[in-house]
Amino acid sequence: GAGAGSGAMQALRLLLLLAAPLAAALARPPRGDGTFTRRQAAVAGVLGAYGLLAGKATRDVFADKDVEAQLRRELLSQVAPADRVLEVGIGDGENTAFYPRGARVVGLDPRADAAALSRAGRARGVEVVLAEGEGERIPLADGAVDVVVGTLLLCSVRDPEACVREVHRVLAPGGRYIFMEHVAAPSPPLAWSQ
């Protein structure tokens, strides 16, 4: 229900706020002998607990389609109709419901149906054009777009780091990468289920 969804969303927001400073503390180089300081070891323990909590919070968010839709709406409210938009991993066009009317979106997904995406976009006042390619090799020039959108993408590409490098390459100076990720689970059976 709405109460559970908003609680999961608040928990996820809190976890996201905590993640950056914890990760920054852990990212400091180890001592010369390759071991970590006590503080770094403590931070690693906190990050382990964070990972367990974040996993539960993200499962709660993505299990509740209303909460997931709210998160998509919030993220895509950052897109202006005049922005040049690339959505990597556009899939069946689920995000077209959340783009502003008049937006023009180039979708990239090796398995997408161009005609279905175009119809879905038109029904919502969004122009969607499908480009052939993959996230690891985006077929656009350097600096070609103002916004790149990726939702639940990085768990499904072969090389997430190459995909993020490509996103950076095609973004214009001052451009934005709007993303919602849970990334792949380290266990192959869990990763497959995602």
MODELLER restraints for C-alpha pairs under 7 A, 6 or more apart:
rsr = mdl.restraints
at = mdl.atoms
rsr.add(forms.Gaussian(group=physical.xy_distance, feature=features.Distance(at['CA:5:A'], at['CA:61:A']), mean=6.77, stdev=0.5))
rsr.add(forms.Gaussian(group=physical.xy_distance, feature=features.Distance(at['CA:5:A'], at['CA:64:A']), mean=6.57, stdev=0.5))
rsr.add(forms.Gaussian(group=physical.xy_distance, feature=features.Distance(at['CA:5:A'], at['CA:67:A']), mean=5.53, stdev=0.5))
rsr.add(forms.Gaussian(group=physical.xy_distance, feature=features.Distance(at['CA:8:A'], at['CA:57:A']), mean=5.73, stdev=0.5))
rsr.add(forms.Gaussian(group=physical.xy_distance, feature=features.Distance(at['CA:8:A'], at['CA:60:A']), mean=5.98, stdev=0.5))
rsr.add(forms.Gaussian(group=physical.xy_distance, feature=features.Distance(at['CA:8:A'], at['CA:61:A']), mean=5.90, stdev=0.5))
rsr.add(forms.Gaussian(group=physical.xy_distance, feature=features.Distance(at['CA:9:A'], at['CA:61:A']), mean=6.39, stdev=0.5))
rsr.add(forms.Gaussian(group=physical.xy_distance, feature=features.Distance(at['CA:11:A'], at['CA:57:A']), mean=6.38, stdev=0.5))
rsr.add(forms.Gaussian(group=physical.xy_distance, feature=features.Distance(at['CA:12:A'], at['CA:54:A']), mean=6.68, stdev=0.5))
rsr.add(forms.Gaussian(group=physical.xy_distance, feature=features.Distance(at['CA:12:A'], at['CA:57:A']), mean=5.47, stdev=0.5))
rsr.add(forms.Gaussian(group=physical.xy_distance, feature=features.Distance(at['CA:12:A'], at['CA:58:A']), mean=6.71, stdev=0.5))
rsr.add(forms.Gaussian(group=physical.xy_distance, feature=features.Distance(at['CA:15:A'], at['CA:54:A']), mean=6.38, stdev=0.5))
rsr.add(forms.Gaussian(group=physical.xy_distance, feature=features.Distance(at['CA:22:A'], at['CA:43:A']), mean=6.36, stdev=0.5))
rsr.add(forms.Gaussian(group=physical.xy_distance, feature=features.Distance(at['CA:22:A'], at['CA:47:A']), mean=6.84, stdev=0.5))
rsr.add(forms.Gaussian(group=physical.xy_distance, feature=features.Distance(at['CA:25:A'], at['CA:40:A']), mean=6.81, stdev=0.5))
rsr.add(forms.Gaussian(group=physical.xy_distance, feature=features.Distance(at['CA:26:A'], at['CA:40:A']), mean=5.36, stdev=0.5))
rsr.add(forms.Gaussian(group=physical.xy_distance, feature=features.Distance(at['CA:26:A'], at['CA:43:A']), mean=6.18, stdev=0.5))
rsr.add(forms.Gaussian(group=physical.xy_distance, feature=features.Distance(at['CA:26:A'], at['CA:44:A']), mean=6.57, stdev=0.5))
rsr.add(forms.Gaussian(group=physical.xy_distance, feature=features.Distance(at['CA:30:A'], at['CA:36:A']), mean=4.72, stdev=0.5))
rsr.add(forms.Gaussian(group=physical.xy_distance, feature=features.Distance(at['CA:30:A'], at['CA:37:A']), mean=6.92, stdev=0.5))
rsr.add(forms.Gaussian(group=physical.xy_distance, feature=features.Distance(at['CA:61:A'], at['CA:67:A']), mean=5.82, stdev=0.5))
rsr.add(forms.Gaussian(group=physical.xy_distance, feature=features.Distance(at['CA:61:A'], at['CA:68:A']), mean=5.93, stdev=0.5))
rsr.add(forms.Gaussian(group=physical.xy_distance, feature=features.Distance(at['CA:62:A'], at['CA:68:A']), mean=5.61, stdev=0.5))
rsr.add(forms.Gaussian(group=physical.xy_distance, feature=features.Distance(at['CA:72:A'], at['CA:98:A']), mean=6.90, stdev=0.5))
rsr.add(forms.Gaussian(group=physical.xy_distance, feature=features.Distance(at['CA:73:A'], at['CA:98:A']), mean=5.29, stdev=0.5))
rsr.add(forms.Gaussian(group=physical.xy_distance, feature=features.Distance(at['CA:75:A'], at['CA:178:A']), mean=6.71, stdev=0.5))
rsr.add(forms.Gaussian(group=physical.xy_distance, feature=features.Distance(at['CA:76:A'], at['CA:98:A']), mean=6.02, stdev=0.5))
rsr.add(forms.Gaussian(group=physical.xy_distance, feature=features.Distance(at['CA:76:A'], at['CA:99:A']), mean=5.89, stdev=0.5))
rsr.add(forms.Gaussian(group=physical.xy_distance, feature=features.Distance(at['CA:77:A'], at['CA:99:A']), mean=6.97, stdev=0.5))
rsr.add(forms.Gaussian(group=physical.xy_distance, feature=features.Distance(at['CA:79:A'], at['CA:99:A']), mean=6.81, stdev=0.5))
rsr.add(forms.Gaussian(group=physical.xy_distance, feature=features.Distance(at['CA:80:A'], at['CA:100:A']), mean=6.74, stdev=0.5))
rsr.add(forms.Gaussian(group=physical.xy_distance, feature=features.Distance(at['CA:81:A'], at['CA:100:A']), mean=6.00, stdev=0.5))
rsr.add(forms.Gaussian(group=physical.xy_distance, feature=features.Distance(at['CA:81:A'], at['CA:101:A']), mean=6.82, stdev=0.5))
rsr.add(forms.Gaussian(group=physical.xy_distance, feature=features.Distance(at['CA:81:A'], at['CA:102:A']), mean=5.34, stdev=0.5))
rsr.add(forms.Gaussian(group=physical.xy_distance, feature=features.Distance(at['CA:81:A'], at['CA:103:A']), mean=4.19, stdev=0.5))
rsr.add(forms.Gaussian(group=physical.xy_distance, feature=features.Distance(at['CA:82:A'], at['CA:103:A']), mean=6.68, stdev=0.5))
rsr.add(forms.Gaussian(group=physical.xy_distance, feature=features.Distance(at['CA:83:A'], at['CA:146:A']), mean=5.73, stdev=0.5))
rsr.add(forms.Gaussian(group=physical.xy_distance, feature=features.Distance(at['CA:83:A'], at['CA:147:A']), mean=6.73, stdev=0.5))
rsr.add(forms.Gaussian(group=physical.xy_distance, feature=features.Distance(at['CA:84:A'], at['CA:104:A']), mean=6.77, stdev=0.5))
rsr.add(forms.Gaussian(group=physical.xy_distance, feature=features.Distance(at['CA:84:A'], at['CA:145:A']), mean=4.87, stdev=0.5))
rsr.add(forms.Gaussian(group=physical.xy_distance, feature=features.Distance(at['CA:84:A'], at['CA:146:A']), mean=5.09, stdev=0.5))
rsr.add(forms.Gaussian(group=physical.xy_distance, feature=features.Distance(at['CA:84:A'], at['CA:147:A']), mean=6.29, stdev=0.5))
rsr.add(forms.Gaussian(group=physical.xy_distance, feature=features.Distance(at['CA:85:A'], at['CA:104:A']), mean=6.55, stdev=0.5))
rsr.add(forms.Gaussian(group=physical.xy_distance, feature=features.Distance(at['CA:85:A'], at['CA:105:A']), mean=4.90, stdev=0.5))
rsr.add(forms.Gaussian(group=physical.xy_distance, feature=features.Distance(at['CA:85:A'], at['CA:106:A']), mean=6.17, stdev=0.5))
rsr.add(forms.Gaussian(group=physical.xy_distance, feature=features.Distance(at['CA:85:A'], at['CA:145:A']), mean=5.80, stdev=0.5))
rsr.add(forms.Gaussian(group=physical.xy_distance, feature=features.Distance(at['CA:85:A'], at['CA:146:A']), mean=6.16, stdev=0.5))
rsr.add(forms.Gaussian(group=physical.xy_distance, feature=features.Distance(at['CA:85:A'], at['CA:147:A']), mean=4.85, stdev=0.5))
rsr.add(forms.Gaussian(group=physical.xy_distance, feature=features.Distance(at['CA:85:A'], at['CA:148:A']), mean=5.82, stdev=0.5))
rsr.add(forms.Gaussian(group=physical.xy_distance, feature=features.Distance(at['CA:86:A'], at['CA:105:A']), mean=5.72, stdev=0.5))
rsr.add(forms.Gaussian(group=physical.xy_distance, feature=features.Distance(at['CA:86:A'], at['CA:106:A']), mean=4.78, stdev=0.5))
rsr.add(forms.Gaussian(group=physical.xy_distance, feature=features.Distance(at['CA:86:A'], at['CA:107:A']), mean=5.87, stdev=0.5))
rsr.add(forms.Gaussian(group=physical.xy_distance, feature=features.Distance(at['CA:86:A'], at['CA:145:A']), mean=6.64, stdev=0.5))
rsr.add(forms.Gaussian(group=physical.xy_distance, feature=features.Distance(at['CA:86:A'], at['CA:147:A']), mean=6.34, stdev=0.5))
rsr.add(forms.Gaussian(group=physical.xy_distance, feature=features.Distance(at['CA:86:A'], at['CA:148:A']), mean=4.80, stdev=0.5))
rsr.add(forms.Gaussian(group=physical.xy_distance, feature=features.Distance(at['CA:86:A'], at['CA:149:A']), mean=6.22, stdev=0.5))
rsr.add(forms.Gaussian(group=physical.xy_distance, feature=features.Distance(at['CA:87:A'], at['CA:105:A']), mean=6.80, stdev=0.5))
rsr.add(forms.Gaussian(group=physical.xy_distance, feature=features.Distance(at['CA:87:A'], at['CA:106:A']), mean=6.23, stdev=0.5))
rsr.add(forms.Gaussian(group=physical.xy_distance, feature=features.Distance(at['CA:87:A'], at['CA:107:A']), mean=4.87, stdev=0.5))
rsr.add(forms.Gaussian(group=physical.xy_distance, feature=features.Distance(at['CA:87:A'], at['CA:108:A']), mean=6.13, stdev=0.5))
rsr.add(forms.Gaussian(group=physical.xy_distance, feature=features.Distance(at['CA:87:A'], at['CA:148:A']), mean=5.64, stdev=0.5))
rsr.add(forms.Gaussian(group=physical.xy_distance, feature=features.Distance(at['CA:87:A'], at['CA:149:A']), mean=4.53, stdev=0.5))
rsr.add(forms.Gaussian(group=physical.xy_distance, feature=features.Distance(at['CA:87:A'], at['CA:150:A']), mean=5.88, stdev=0.5))
rsr.add(forms.Gaussian(group=physical.xy_distance, feature=features.Distance(at['CA:88:A'], at['CA:107:A']), mean=6.13, stdev=0.5))
rsr.add(forms.Gaussian(group=physical.xy_distance, feature=features.Distance(at['CA:88:A'], at['CA:108:A']), mean=4.81, stdev=0.5))
rsr.add(forms.Gaussian(group=physical.xy_distance, feature=features.Distance(at['CA:88:A'], at['CA:109:A']), mean=6.43, stdev=0.5))
rsr.add(forms.Gaussian(group=physical.xy_distance, feature=features.Distance(at['CA:88:A'], at['CA:135:A']), mean=6.13, stdev=0.5))
rsr.add(forms.Gaussian(group=physical.xy_distance, feature=features.Distance(at['CA:88:A'], at['CA:149:A']), mean=6.25, stdev=0.5))
rsr.add(forms.Gaussian(group=physical.xy_distance, feature=features.Distance(at['CA:88:A'], at['CA:150:A']), mean=5.37, stdev=0.5))
rsr.add(forms.Gaussian(group=physical.xy_distance, feature=features.Distance(at['CA:89:A'], at['CA:108:A']), mean=5.61, stdev=0.5))
rsr.add(forms.Gaussian(group=physical.xy_distance, feature=features.Distance(at['CA:89:A'], at['CA:109:A']), mean=4.73, stdev=0.5))
rsr.add(forms.Gaussian(group=physical.xy_distance, feature=features.Distance(at['CA:89:A'], at['CA:150:A']), mean=6.45, stdev=0.5))
rsr.add(forms.Gaussian(group=physical.xy_distance, feature=features.Distance(at['CA:89:A'], at['CA:153:A']), mean=5.90, stdev=0.5))
rsr.add(forms.Gaussian(group=physical.xy_distance, feature=features.Distance(at['CA:90:A'], at['CA:107:A']), mean=5.41, stdev=0.5))
rsr.add(forms.Gaussian(group=physical.xy_distance, feature=features.Distance(at['CA:90:A'], at['CA:108:A']), mean=5.93, stdev=0.5))
rsr.add(forms.Gaussian(group=physical.xy_distance, feature=features.Distance(at['CA:90:A'], at['CA:109:A']), mean=5.73, stdev=0.5))
rsr.add(forms.Gaussian(group=physical.xy_distance, feature=features.Distance(at['CA:91:A'], at['CA:109:A']), mean=6.12, stdev=0.5))
rsr.add(forms.Gaussian(group=physical.xy_distance, feature=features.Distance(at['CA:91:A'], at['CA:112:A']), mean=5.32, stdev=0.5))
rsr.add(forms.Gaussian(group=physical.xy_distance, feature=features.Distance(at['CA:92:A'], at['CA:112:A']), mean=6.30, stdev=0.5))
rsr.add(forms.Gaussian(group=physical.xy_distance, feature=features.Distance(at['CA:92:A'], at['CA:117:A']), mean=6.42, stdev=0.5))
rsr.add(forms.Gaussian(group=physical.xy_distance, feature=features.Distance(at['CA:93:A'], at['CA:117:A']), mean=5.75, stdev=0.5))
rsr.add(forms.Gaussian(group=physical.xy_distance, feature=features.Distance(at['CA:93:A'], at['CA:120:A']), mean=6.86, stdev=0.5))
rsr.add(forms.Gaussian(group=physical.xy_distance, feature=features.Distance(at['CA:96:A'], at['CA:121:A']), mean=5.76, stdev=0.5))
rsr.add(forms.Gaussian(group=physical.xy_distance, feature=features.Distance(at['CA:96:A'], at['CA:124:A']), mean=6.97, stdev=0.5))
rsr.add(forms.Gaussian(group=physical.xy_distance, feature=features.Distance(at['CA:96:A'], at['CA:126:A']), mean=6.78, stdev=0.5))
rsr.add(forms.Gaussian(group=physical.xy_distance, feature=features.Distance(at['CA:97:A'], at['CA:124:A']), mean=6.29, stdev=0.5))
rsr.add(forms.Gaussian(group=physical.xy_distance, feature=features.Distance(at['CA:101:A'], at['CA:124:A']), mean=6.81, stdev=0.5))
rsr.add(forms.Gaussian(group=physical.xy_distance, feature=features.Distance(at['CA:101:A'], at['CA:125:A']), mean=4.83, stdev=0.5))
rsr.add(forms.Gaussian(group=physical.xy_distance, feature=features.Distance(at['CA:101:A'], at['CA:126:A']), mean=5.61, stdev=0.5))
rsr.add(forms.Gaussian(group=physical.xy_distance, feature=features.Distance(at['CA:102:A'], at['CA:125:A']), mean=5.72, stdev=0.5))
rsr.add(forms.Gaussian(group=physical.xy_distance, feature=features.Distance(at['CA:102:A'], at['CA:126:A']), mean=5.34, stdev=0.5))
rsr.add(forms.Gaussian(group=physical.xy_distance, feature=features.Distance(at['CA:103:A'], at['CA:126:A']), mean=5.10, stdev=0.5))
rsr.add(forms.Gaussian(group=physical.xy_distance, feature=features.Distance(at['CA:103:A'], at['CA:127:A']), mean=6.30, stdev=0.5))
rsr.add(forms.Gaussian(group=physical.xy_distance, feature=features.Distance(at['CA:104:A'], at['CA:126:A']), mean=6.00, stdev=0.5))
rsr.add(forms.Gaussian(group=physical.xy_distance, feature=features.Distance(at['CA:104:A'], at['CA:127:A']), mean=4.70, stdev=0.5))
rsr.add(forms.Gaussian(group=physical.xy_distance, feature=features.Distance(at['CA:104:A'], at['CA:128:A']), mean=6.09, stdev=0.5))
rsr.add(forms.Gaussian(group=physical.xy_distance, feature=features.Distance(at['CA:105:A'], at['CA:127:A']), mean=6.09, stdev=0.5))
rsr.add(forms.Gaussian(group=physical.xy_distance, feature=features.Distance(at['CA:105:A'], at['CA:128:A']), mean=4.87, stdev=0.5))
rsr.add(forms.Gaussian(group=physical.xy_distance, feature=features.Distance(at['CA:105:A'], at['CA:129:A']), mean=6.38, stdev=0.5))
rsr.add(forms.Gaussian(group=physical.xy_distance, feature=features.Distance(at['CA:106:A'], at['CA:128:A']), mean=5.84, stdev=0.5))
rsr.add(forms.Gaussian(group=physical.xy_distance, feature=features.Distance(at['CA:106:A'], at['CA:129:A']), mean=4.91, stdev=0.5))
rsr.add(forms.Gaussian(group=physical.xy_distance, feature=features.Distance(at['CA:106:A'], at['CA:130:A']), mean=5.74, stdev=0.5))
rsr.add(forms.Gaussian(group=physical.xy_distance, feature=features.Distance(at['CA:106:A'], at['CA:131:A']), mean=6.51, stdev=0.5))
rsr.add(forms.Gaussian(group=physical.xy_distance, feature=features.Distance(at['CA:107:A'], at['CA:128:A']), mean=6.63, stdev=0.5))
rsr.add(forms.Gaussian(group=physical.xy_distance, feature=features.Distance(at['CA:107:A'], at['CA:129:A']), mean=5.97, stdev=0.5))
rsr.add(forms.Gaussian(group=physical.xy_distance, feature=features.Distance(at['CA:107:A'], at['CA:130:A']), mean=4.66, stdev=0.5))
rsr.add(forms.Gaussian(group=physical.xy_distance, feature=features.Distance(at['CA:107:A'], at['CA:131:A']), mean=5.96, stdev=0.5))
rsr.add(forms.Gaussian(group=physical.xy_distance, feature=features.Distance(at['CA:108:A'], at['CA:130:A']), mean=5.94, stdev=0.5))
rsr.add(forms.Gaussian(group=physical.xy_distance, feature=features.Distance(at['CA:108:A'], at['CA:131:A']), mean=5.26, stdev=0.5))
rsr.add(forms.Gaussian(group=physical.xy_distance, feature=features.Distance(at['CA:108:A'], at['CA:132:A']), mean=6.29, stdev=0.5))
rsr.add(forms.Gaussian(group=physical.xy_distance, feature=features.Distance(at['CA:108:A'], at['CA:133:A']), mean=6.24, stdev=0.5))
rsr.add(forms.Gaussian(group=physical.xy_distance, feature=features.Distance(at['CA:108:A'], at['CA:134:A']), mean=6.60, stdev=0.5))
rsr.add(forms.Gaussian(group=physical.xy_distance, feature=features.Distance(at['CA:109:A'], at['CA:132:A']), mean=6.97, stdev=0.5))
rsr.add(forms.Gaussian(group=physical.xy_distance, feature=features.Distance(at['CA:109:A'], at['CA:133:A']), mean=6.57, stdev=0.5))
rsr.add(forms.Gaussian(group=physical.xy_distance, feature=features.Distance(at['CA:109:A'], at['CA:134:A']), mean=6.21, stdev=0.5))
rsr.add(forms.Gaussian(group=physical.xy_distance, feature=features.Distance(at['CA:110:A'], at['CA:132:A']), mean=6.41, stdev=0.5))
rsr.add(forms.Gaussian(group=physical.xy_distance, feature=features.Distance(at['CA:110:A'], at['CA:133:A']), mean=5.92, stdev=0.5))
rsr.add(forms.Gaussian(group=physical.xy_distance, feature=features.Distance(at['CA:110:A'], at['CA:134:A']), mean=6.14, stdev=0.5))
rsr.add(forms.Gaussian(group=physical.xy_distance, feature=features.Distance(at['CA:114:A'], at['CA:130:A']), mean=5.51, stdev=0.5))
rsr.add(forms.Gaussian(group=physical.xy_distance, feature=features.Distance(at['CA:117:A'], at['CA:128:A']), mean=6.41, stdev=0.5))
rsr.add(forms.Gaussian(group=physical.xy_distance, feature=features.Distance(at['CA:118:A'], at['CA:127:A']), mean=6.81, stdev=0.5))
rsr.add(forms.Gaussian(group=physical.xy_distance, feature=features.Distance(at['CA:118:A'], at['CA:128:A']), mean=5.23, stdev=0.5))
rsr.add(forms.Gaussian(group=physical.xy_distance, feature=features.Distance(at['CA:118:A'], at['CA:129:A']), mean=6.57, stdev=0.5))
rsr.add(forms.Gaussian(group=physical.xy_distance, feature=features.Distance(at['CA:121:A'], at['CA:127:A']), mean=5.56, stdev=0.5))
rsr.add(forms.Gaussian(group=physical.xy_distance, feature=features.Distance(at['CA:121:A'], at['CA:128:A']), mean=5.65, stdev=0.5))
rsr.add(forms.Gaussian(group=physical.xy_distance, feature=features.Distance(at['CA:133:A'], at['CA:139:A']), mean=6.31, stdev=0.5))
rsr.add(forms.Gaussian(group=physical.xy_distance, feature=features.Distance(at['CA:135:A'], at['CA:163:A']), mean=4.88, stdev=0.5))
rsr.add(forms.Gaussian(group=physical.xy_distance, feature=features.Distance(at['CA:136:A'], at['CA:159:A']), mean=6.67, stdev=0.5))
rsr.add(forms.Gaussian(group=physical.xy_distance, feature=features.Distance(at['CA:136:A'], at['CA:162:A']), mean=5.17, stdev=0.5))
rsr.add(forms.Gaussian(group=physical.xy_distance, feature=features.Distance(at['CA:136:A'], at['CA:163:A']), mean=4.25, stdev=0.5))
rsr.add(forms.Gaussian(group=physical.xy_distance, feature=features.Distance(at['CA:136:A'], at['CA:166:A']), mean=6.30, stdev=0.5))
rsr.add(forms.Gaussian(group=physical.xy_distance, feature=features.Distance(at['CA:137:A'], at['CA:166:A']), mean=6.63, stdev=0.5))
rsr.add(forms.Gaussian(group=physical.xy_distance, feature=features.Distance(at['CA:138:A'], at['CA:166:A']), mean=6.32, stdev=0.5))
rsr.add(forms.Gaussian(group=physical.xy_distance, feature=features.Distance(at['CA:140:A'], at['CA:170:A']), mean=6.50, stdev=0.5))
rsr.add(forms.Gaussian(group=physical.xy_distance, feature=features.Distance(at['CA:141:A'], at['CA:170:A']), mean=6.15, stdev=0.5))
rsr.add(forms.Gaussian(group=physical.xy_distance, feature=features.Distance(at['CA:142:A'], at['CA:169:A']), mean=5.33, stdev=0.5))
rsr.add(forms.Gaussian(group=physical.xy_distance, feature=features.Distance(at['CA:142:A'], at['CA:170:A']), mean=4.48, stdev=0.5))
rsr.add(forms.Gaussian(group=physical.xy_distance, feature=features.Distance(at['CA:142:A'], at['CA:171:A']), mean=6.95, stdev=0.5))
rsr.add(forms.Gaussian(group=physical.xy_distance, feature=features.Distance(at['CA:143:A'], at['CA:169:A']), mean=6.35, stdev=0.5))
rsr.add(forms.Gaussian(group=physical.xy_distance, feature=features.Distance(at['CA:143:A'], at['CA:170:A']), mean=4.44, stdev=0.5))
rsr.add(forms.Gaussian(group=physical.xy_distance, feature=features.Distance(at['CA:143:A'], at['CA:171:A']), mean=4.54, stdev=0.5))
rsr.add(forms.Gaussian(group=physical.xy_distance, feature=features.Distance(at['CA:143:A'], at['CA:172:A']), mean=3.75, stdev=0.5))
rsr.add(forms.Gaussian(group=physical.xy_distance, feature=features.Distance(at['CA:143:A'], at['CA:173:A']), mean=6.82, stdev=0.5))
rsr.add(forms.Gaussian(group=physical.xy_distance, feature=features.Distance(at['CA:144:A'], at['CA:170:A']), mean=5.31, stdev=0.5))
rsr.add(forms.Gaussian(group=physical.xy_distance, feature=features.Distance(at['CA:144:A'], at['CA:171:A']), mean=6.13, stdev=0.5))
rsr.add(forms.Gaussian(group=physical.xy_distance, feature=features.Distance(at['CA:144:A'], at['CA:172:A']), mean=5.99, stdev=0.5))
rsr.add(forms.Gaussian(group=physical.xy_distance, feature=features.Distance(at['CA:145:A'], at['CA:170:A']), mean=6.12, stdev=0.5))
rsr.add(forms.Gaussian(group=physical.xy_distance, feature=features.Distance(at['CA:145:A'], at['CA:171:A']), mean=5.11, stdev=0.5))
rsr.add(forms.Gaussian(group=physical.xy_distance, feature=features.Distance(at['CA:145:A'], at['CA:172:A']), mean=5.62, stdev=0.5))
rsr.add(forms.Gaussian(group=physical.xy_distance, feature=features.Distance(at['CA:146:A'], at['CA:171:A']), mean=5.80, stdev=0.5))
rsr.add(forms.Gaussian(group=physical.xy_distance, feature=features.Distance(at['CA:146:A'], at['CA:172:A']), mean=5.49, stdev=0.5))
rsr.add(forms.Gaussian(group=physical.xy_distance, feature=features.Distance(at['CA:146:A'], at['CA:175:A']), mean=4.61, stdev=0.5))
rsr.add(forms.Gaussian(group=physical.xy_distance, feature=features.Distance(at['CA:146:A'], at['CA:176:A']), mean=6.42, stdev=0.5))
rsr.add(forms.Gaussian(group=physical.xy_distance, feature=features.Distance(at['CA:147:A'], at['CA:171:A']), mean=6.68, stdev=0.5))
rsr.add(forms.Gaussian(group=physical.xy_distance, feature=features.Distance(at['CA:147:A'], at['CA:175:A']), mean=5.65, stdev=0.5))
rsr.add(forms.Gaussian(group=physical.xy_distance, feature=features.Distance(at['CA:147:A'], at['CA:176:A']), mean=4.86, stdev=0.5))
rsr.add(forms.Gaussian(group=physical.xy_distance, feature=features.Distance(at['CA:147:A'], at['CA:177:A']), mean=5.82, stdev=0.5))
rsr.add(forms.Gaussian(group=physical.xy_distance, feature=features.Distance(at['CA:148:A'], at['CA:167:A']), mean=6.76, stdev=0.5))
rsr.add(forms.Gaussian(group=physical.xy_distance, feature=features.Distance(at['CA:148:A'], at['CA:176:A']), mean=6.40, stdev=0.5))
rsr.add(forms.Gaussian(group=physical.xy_distance, feature=features.Distance(at['CA:148:A'], at['CA:177:A']), mean=4.80, stdev=0.5))
rsr.add(forms.Gaussian(group=physical.xy_distance, feature=features.Distance(at['CA:148:A'], at['CA:178:A']), mean=6.12, stdev=0.5))
rsr.add(forms.Gaussian(group=physical.xy_distance, feature=features.Distance(at['CA:149:A'], at['CA:177:A']), mean=5.98, stdev=0.5))
rsr.add(forms.Gaussian(group=physical.xy_distance, feature=features.Distance(at['CA:149:A'], at['CA:178:A']), mean=4.86, stdev=0.5))
rsr.add(forms.Gaussian(group=physical.xy_distance, feature=features.Distance(at['CA:149:A'], at['CA:179:A']), mean=5.71, stdev=0.5))
rsr.add(forms.Gaussian(group=physical.xy_distance, feature=features.Distance(at['CA:150:A'], at['CA:178:A']), mean=6.47, stdev=0.5))
rsr.add(forms.Gaussian(group=physical.xy_distance, feature=features.Distance(at['CA:150:A'], at['CA:179:A']), mean=4.76, stdev=0.5))
rsr.add(forms.Gaussian(group=physical.xy_distance, feature=features.Distance(at['CA:150:A'], at['CA:180:A']), mean=6.60, stdev=0.5))
rsr.add(forms.Gaussian(group=physical.xy_distance, feature=features.Distance(at['CA:151:A'], at['CA:179:A']), mean=5.37, stdev=0.5))
rsr.add(forms.Gaussian(group=physical.xy_distance, feature=features.Distance(at['CA:151:A'], at['CA:180:A']), mean=4.67, stdev=0.5))
rsr.add(forms.Gaussian(group=physical.xy_distance, feature=features.Distance(at['CA:151:A'], at['CA:181:A']), mean=6.06, stdev=0.5))
rsr.add(forms.Gaussian(group=physical.xy_distance, feature=features.Distance(at['CA:152:A'], at['CA:180:A']), mean=5.86, stdev=0.5))
rsr.add(forms.Gaussian(group=physical.xy_distance, feature=features.Distance(at['CA:152:A'], at['CA:181:A']), mean=4.73, stdev=0.5))
rsr.add(forms.Gaussian(group=physical.xy_distance, feature=features.Distance(at['CA:152:A'], at['CA:182:A']), mean=6.46, stdev=0.5))
rsr.add(forms.Gaussian(group=physical.xy_distance, feature=features.Distance(at['CA:153:A'], at['CA:181:A']), mean=6.75, stdev=0.5))
rsr.add(forms.Gaussian(group=physical.xy_distance, feature=features.Distance(at['CA:154:A'], at['CA:160:A']), mean=5.40, stdev=0.5))
rsr.add(forms.Gaussian(group=physical.xy_distance, feature=features.Distance(at['CA:154:A'], at['CA:181:A']), mean=6.87, stdev=0.5))
rsr.add(forms.Gaussian(group=physical.xy_distance, feature=features.Distance(at['CA:154:A'], at['CA:183:A']), mean=5.60, stdev=0.5))
rsr.add(forms.Gaussian(group=physical.xy_distance, feature=features.Distance(at['CA:155:A'], at['CA:183:A']), mean=4.57, stdev=0.5))
rsr.add(forms.Gaussian(group=physical.xy_distance, feature=features.Distance(at['CA:155:A'], at['CA:184:A']), mean=4.34, stdev=0.5))
rsr.add(forms.Gaussian(group=physical.xy_distance, feature=features.Distance(at['CA:184:A'], at['CA:191:A']), mean=5.30, stdev=0.5))
rsr.add(forms.Gaussian(group=physical.xy_distance, feature=features.Distance(at['CA:185:A'], at['CA:191:A']), mean=4.75, stdev=0.5))
